[in-house]
Structures are given as structure tokens and as C-alpha cells.
Amino acid sequence: MMQALKSPRLGGLSALSCVLIILPFTLSNSFQLDVAIQVGIAAIVVVGLNLLVGFAGQISLGHAGFMGMGAYMSAILSGTYGWSPLLALIFAAICVGGLAFLIGGPILRLKGHYLSMATLGLGIIIAIVINTESWLTGGPDGLVVEPLSLFGWALSPFDEYHLLGISLSGTQVWYILIASLLVFAVWLALNIIDSPTGRALRAVHGSEIAAQVVGVNTAHYKVKVFVISAVFASVMGSLSAHYTGFITPNIAGFHHSIELITMVVLGGMASTYGVILGAVILVLLPQVLADLQEFEMLAFGLILMVTMIFMPKGLLPTLLNLLNKPKQKTTSEEAA
């Protein structure tokens, strides 16, 4: 039993669930709960992105474009055409997954800087379309989004709800939804990692030529994980839009894409829980540094630079290595 609890799947998920259950009781106001929701949304996106970057070794600098597509498709279908928000979310995810499948083959044939530039170009194209097609997207002015509807309830963060005799604010209901989806996303990612697909992705990351020699269809697995990560981003883009009630083209912007990839690198590539830590830090840092005013971005960049210099493997893997060193030293001394 104790060994099972130490495993990433059961032990890690149990620890994450406990943190998510306890967290709301430590927050003093709705603003802090709102920040926690934003952290959860970002964390789910980077859990999917980590499958592509951390395990398959395929860089994506335009992933915010998929979030933007999911957000705007949900907003337009539910607001302009009267679709159910949940149906719009699902349809948007299917469309984004289909686009990722169609372009994944040609793009993922590229390697290194060429792949980075191709994914960057894709994200920029999506952002430009959102900005320029004002008749549909509202352009730079943004777009109002309908509240998410589940089982006949419109989930607005400004309303009050009563569940099983318990009174909850809309923000609390949204927190429960996002926290549940985060646990599900981590469970799904861990299952993918431990499956034959996950082993194939690690083989591709290690050496694509060697993987092909032993019979791994590298093109198939790269496109597959590209689609999975795009769907993660689309779903969370849609939910983010329905939660905030208003979206602008910034959600699909280059800066947002860089934030997402930085969360993966900072927390620790190929570390599912590490990228969640990266999301927590990058969402919270601007809040913590807000009092520095014009020096905020300088301090933000300095913290990231120092972290990556002294912790090149990412925060969580480095911390775990430091914790394991005393145990390894004790084992070596006993063996001697």
C-alpha cells in the first residue's frame, strides 16, 4: 500500500487532490479564488503541452493559438448562433483537433529551429485572423461570451448556487469544476505516459532515427500527441472564455504562447507535476511583483533567468534530486 502511494499515479494524484481540496479554505477572498482558477486553467493547458514538448521533444511556440481558437469558436457559436455552450465547446475541440491533425503531418516533419518557426507562424496566423476579422470576432475590441451551461444551470462567477443544502458562490463552483478537470487531466496524461504511446514518445525524444529503426511510426505518434495537446488547449480556451465572460485576441497572442512554453521549461520538462508548479509560479509572480510597478518585468525576467541558470532541469526535478541525495549518500555509506 505504501509503495502504491509513492507512485506518481496514485500518490501524486492523491497529494494533488488533497491540495486542491484544502486550498479554498486557505483563501480569504474571491480574488484569490479567481487567481487559483486561472492557475488551474493554465496548468491543464501545460499538462497537455508537456506531452508534446517534454515527452515527444517537439517544440510548439504557437500553442496559445489553439486556446484562442477554442475560446472564439465557443464564444461565436454560443453567442452569435445560439448553440449550447457545452456543445460549442465540444465542437470547437473537434475542429481544433482536426486542424492540428491536418497541419501536424507537414509541420512535425521539421526539426529544431524550423519546427519552432513553423509553430510560431501558425500561432501568429491565428492571432492575425482573430484581430482582423472584426465582423466575426470583434477584432481588437474583444467579444462578450455567454456563461457556461451545465445541466440547465448557467455557471456565472457572479451568481449564488445551492447544492445539497450548501450555498456556494459562482467562483467556488468554477473552482470545483477546474480543480476536478485538473485532476482528470493529470490522470489522463499519466496514463498516456505509461502506455505504449508514451513509450513511443520517449523513444522519439531520445532518438527519432533509432525509434524508426526499431519499428516505431514516429510521424503517427508525433501527430497524435500534437492533436492531444491542441485539444487540451482548445477545451481550456473555451472554459476560460465562458468563465471570464469576455475575450480579446491576447488569448491567442505570441506572448501567451511564450508564457505557456516557459511554464513547461521552468517547472521541468517531462515532469507532469513540475509543469503544474511552473504554472503556479508564472501566474502568481505578476501578482506578487505588482507593487514594483515599472520594475515588475525586470524582476520577473531576473527571477526566471536565475532559476534556469541554477536549475536547468526545472524546479521540481531539481528539488527532488536534492531531496534524494541524502538518501543516496546514506545507501552508499551503508554499502561501504
C-alpha positions in Angstrom: 0.0 0.0 0.0 2.8 2.4 0.9 4.6 1.7 -2.3 1.5 2.4 -4.3 1.0 5.8 -2.5 4.6 6.7 -3.5 3.8 6.1 -7.2 3.3 9.2 -9.4 -0.2 7.9 -10.4 -1.8 7.2 -7.1 0.5 9.0 -4.6 0.9 12.1 -6.8 -2.8 12.3 -7.7 -3.7 11.8 -4.0 -1.4 14.7 -3.0 -2.7 16.9 -5.7 -6.3 16.2 -4.8 -5.6 16.9 -1.1 -4.0 20.3 -2.0 -6.9 21.2 -4.3 -9.5 20.3 -1.6 -7.7 22.2 1.2 -6.7 25.3 -0.9 -10.1 27.1 -1.0 -10.2 27.1 2.9 -6.9 28.9 3.0 -8.0 31.7 0.6 -9.6 34.8 2.2 -11.5 36.4 -0.7 -12.9 35.8 -4.2 -10.0 37.5 -5.9 -7.6 34.8 -4.6 -10.0 32.1 -5.6 -10.1 33.7 -9.1 -6.3 33.6 -9.3 -6.5 29.9 -8.3 -8.9 29.2 -11.2 -6.5 31.0 -13.6 -3.7 28.8 -12.3 -5.8 25.7 -12.8 -6.7 26.7 -16.4 -3.0 27.3 -17.3 -1.9 24.1 -15.5 -4.3 22.0 -17.6 -3.0 23.5 -20.8 0.6 22.9 -20.0 0.0 19.4 -18.8 -1.1 18.7 -22.4 1.7 20.8 -23.9 4.2 18.9 -21.8 3.2 15.7 -23.6 4.3 17.3 -26.8 7.4 19.2 -25.6 8.6 17.3 -22.6 8.0 13.7 -23.7 8.0 13.9 -27.5 10.6 16.7 -27.8 8.6 18.7 -30.3 8.7 22.5 -29.7 5.5 24.5 -30.1 5.7 28.3 -29.9 2.2 28.9 -31.1 0.1 26.9 -28.7 -1.9 29.9 -27.5 -3.4 29.9 -31.0 -5.3 26.7 -30.2 -6.5 28.3 -26.9 -7.7 31.3 -28.9 -9.5 29.1 -31.5 -11.3 27.2 -28.8 -12.3 30.4 -27.0 -13.5 32.3 -30.0 -15.3 29.3 -31.6 -17.2 28.7 -28.3 -18.0 32.4 -27.9 -19.2 32.8 -31.5 -21.3 29.6 -31.7 -22.9 30.2 -28.3 -23.4 34.0 -28.6 -24.0 34.6 -32.3 -25.6 31.4 -33.4 -27.3 30.3 -30.1 -25.6 27.0 -29.6 -25.5 25.4 -26.2 -22.1 26.5 -24.7 -21.2 22.9 -23.9 -22.0 21.7 -27.4 -20.0 24.7 -28.8 -17.0 23.7 -26.5 -17.1 20.1 -27.8 -17.4 21.2 -31.4 -14.6 23.7 -31.1 -12.3 21.0 -29.6 -13.2 18.7 -32.5 -12.4 21.4 -35.0 -9.1 22.3 -33.3 -8.1 18.7 -33.1 -8.9 18.3 -36.8 -6.8 21.3 -37.7 -3.9 20.0 -35.6 -4.2 16.7 -37.4 -4.2 18.3 -40.9 -1.2 20.6 -40.3 0.6 18.3 -37.8 2.0 16.0 -40.5 3.8 18.7 -42.6 4.9 20.8 -39.6 6.2 17.9 -37.5 8.4 16.8 -40.3 10.6 19.8 -39.5 13.1 19.8 -36.7 14.9 22.2 -34.4 14.6 25.9 -35.3 12.5 25.2 -38.4 9.8 23.4 -36.2 9.9 26.4 -33.8 9.4 28.9 -36.6 6.6 26.8 -38.2 4.6 26.6 -34.9 5.3 30.2 -34.2 3.9 31.1 -37.7 0.8 29.1 -37.1 0.1 30.9 -33.8 0.7 34.3 -35.4 -1.7 33.5 -38.3 -4.5 32.5 -35.9 -3.9 35.7 -33.9 -3.9 37.9 -37.1 -7.2 36.3 -38.2 -8.8 36.9 -34.8 -7.6 40.6 -34.9 -8.6 41.4 -38.4 -12.0 39.6 -38.9 -13.8 42.2 -36.7 -17.2 41.3 -38.2 -17.0 37.9 -36.6 -14.5 38.1 -33.7 -14.9 41.7 -32.6 -11.3 42.4 -33.5 -9.1 44.2 -31.0 -12.1 45.3 -29.0 -12.8 41.7 -28.0 -16.0 39.7 -27.7 -18.6 39.1 -25.0 -19.1 35.4 -24.1 -22.2 33.6 -22.8 -21.9 31.8 -19.4 -21.3 28.1 -19.5 -24.4 26.0 -19.1 -24.3 22.6 -17.3 -27.4 20.5 -16.7 -29.6 23.6 -17.2 -27.5 25.8 -14.9 -25.8 28.9 -16.2 -22.5 29.0 -14.4 -21.7 32.6 -13.8 -18.9 33.6 -11.3 -21.2 36.4 -10.1 -24.2 34.2 -9.1 -25.0 32.2 -6.0 -25.8 28.5 -6.1 -27.3 25.9 -3.7 -26.0 22.4 -3.9 -27.2 19.7 -1.4 -28.2 22.4 1.0 -24.8 24.2 0.7 -24.6 27.8 -0.5 -21.8 28.4 -3.0 -20.7 31.4 -4.9 -20.2 31.1 -8.7 -16.5 31.4 -8.3 -16.5 28.5 -5.9 -18.5 26.4 -8.3 -16.0 27.3 -11.1 -13.1 26.3 -8.8 -14.6 22.9 -8.2 -15.0 22.4 -11.9 -11.5 23.5 -12.8 -9.9 21.5 -9.9 -11.8 18.4 -11.0 -10.7 18.8 -14.6 -7.0 19.3 -13.5 -7.1 16.0 -11.6 -8.6 14.3 -14.6 -6.1 15.9 -17.0 -3.2 14.7 -14.8 -4.7 11.2 -14.6 -5.1 11.1 -18.4 -1.6 12.4 -19.0 -0.1 9.8 -16.7 -2.0 7.1 -18.4 -0.7 8.2 -21.8 2.8 8.4 -20.5 2.7 4.8 -19.1 1.0 3.5 -22.3 2.7 2.2 -25.5 2.1 5.7 -26.9 4.1 7.2 -24.0 7.0 4.8 -24.5 7.0 5.6 -28.3 7.0 9.4 -27.5 10.1 8.9 -25.2 11.8 6.9 -27.9 11.1 9.7 -30.4 12.5 12.3 -28.0 15.6 10.2 -27.3 16.5 9.5 -31.0 14.0 9.6 -33.8 16.2 7.6 -36.1 16.7 4.9 -33.5 13.0 4.8 -32.9 12.3 4.3 -36.6 14.9 1.5 -36.8 13.1 -0.5 -34.1 9.7 0.0 -35.9 8.1 3.0 -34.2 5.9 5.0 -36.6 7.3 8.4 -35.4 5.2 10.5 -37.7 2.0 8.9 -36.4 2.9 9.4 -32.7 4.1 13.0 -33.2 0.8 13.9 -34.9 -1.2 12.0 -32.3 0.4 13.9 -29.3 0.1 17.2 -31.3 -3.6 16.7 -31.6 -4.0 15.7 -27.9 -2.1 18.8 -26.7 -4.2 21.0 -29.1 -7.5 19.6 -27.7 -6.3 20.3 -24.2 -5.6 23.9 -25.1 -8.9 24.3 -27.0 -11.1 23.0 -24.2 -9.4 25.3 -21.6 -9.6 28.2 -24.0 -13.3 27.7 -24.3 -13.7 27.3 -20.5 -11.6 30.4 -19.8 -13.8 32.4 -22.2 -17.0 31.2 -20.6 -15.6 31.9 -17.1 -14.3 35.4 -17.7 -17.3 36.4 -19.9 -15.1 38.4 -22.3 -12.2 37.6 -24.5 -9.6 39.6 -26.5 -7.1 38.5 -29.1 -4.4 38.4 -26.4 -5.5 34.9 -25.5 -4.0 33.7 -28.9 -1.1 36.1 -28.8 2.6 35.3 -29.1 3.3 36.5 -25.5 0.8 34.0 -24.2 2.4 31.1 -26.2 5.8 32.0 -24.7 4.3 32.0 -21.2 2.9 28.5 -21.7 6.2 27.1 -23.0 8.1 28.9 -20.2 5.8 27.1 -17.6 6.8 23.8 -19.0 10.6 24.6 -19.0 10.5 26.3 -15.7 8.6 23.6 -13.9 10.6 20.7 -15.5 10.1 19.2 -18.9 8.8 15.6 -18.8 7.5 16.2 -15.3 3.7 16.3 -15.1 3.6 17.7 -11.6 6.6 20.0 -12.4 4.7 21.9 -15.1 1.8 22.4 -12.7 4.4 24.1 -10.4 5.6 26.2 -13.3 2.0 27.3 -14.0 1.5 28.2 -10.3 4.7 30.3 -10.3 4.2 32.1 -13.6 0.6 33.0 -12.8 1.4 34.2 -9.3 4.6 36.1 -9.9 2.9 39.1 -11.7 0.6 39.3 -8.7 3.4 39.2 -6.2 5.6 41.7 -8.2 2.7 44.1 -9.0 3.9 46.6 -6.3 7.3 47.0 -8.2 5.4 48.9 -11.0 7.8 49.7 -13.8 10.4 47.2 -12.4 7.9 44.3 -12.5 9.1 42.8 -15.8 12.7 43.3 -14.9 12.3 41.4 -11.7 10.2 38.8 -13.4 12.9 38.2 -16.1 15.7 38.2 -13.5 13.9 35.5 -11.4 13.4 33.3 -14.4 16.9 33.7 -15.6 18.5 32.9 -12.2 16.2 29.9 -11.9 17.1 28.4 -15.3 20.8 29.0 -14.7 20.9 27.2 -11.4 18.1 24.7 -12.1 18.4 23.9 -15.8 16.3 20.7 -15.4 13.4 22.7 -14.0 12.3 23.4 -10.5 10.6 20.1 -9.4 13.2 17.7 -10.9 16.0 19.7 -9.3 14.3 19.8 -5.9 13.5 16.1 -6.0 17.2 15.4 -6.8 18.3 17.4 -3.9 15.9 15.6 -1.6 17.1 12.2 -2.9 20.8 13.0 -2.4 20.9 12.4 1.3 19.2 9.0 0.9 21.6 8.0 -1.9 24.6 9.1 0.3 23.3 7.1 3.2 22.8 4.0 1.0 26.4 4.3 -0.4 27.8 4.6 3.2 25.9 1.5 4.3 27.1 -0.4 1.3 30.7 0.6 2.0 
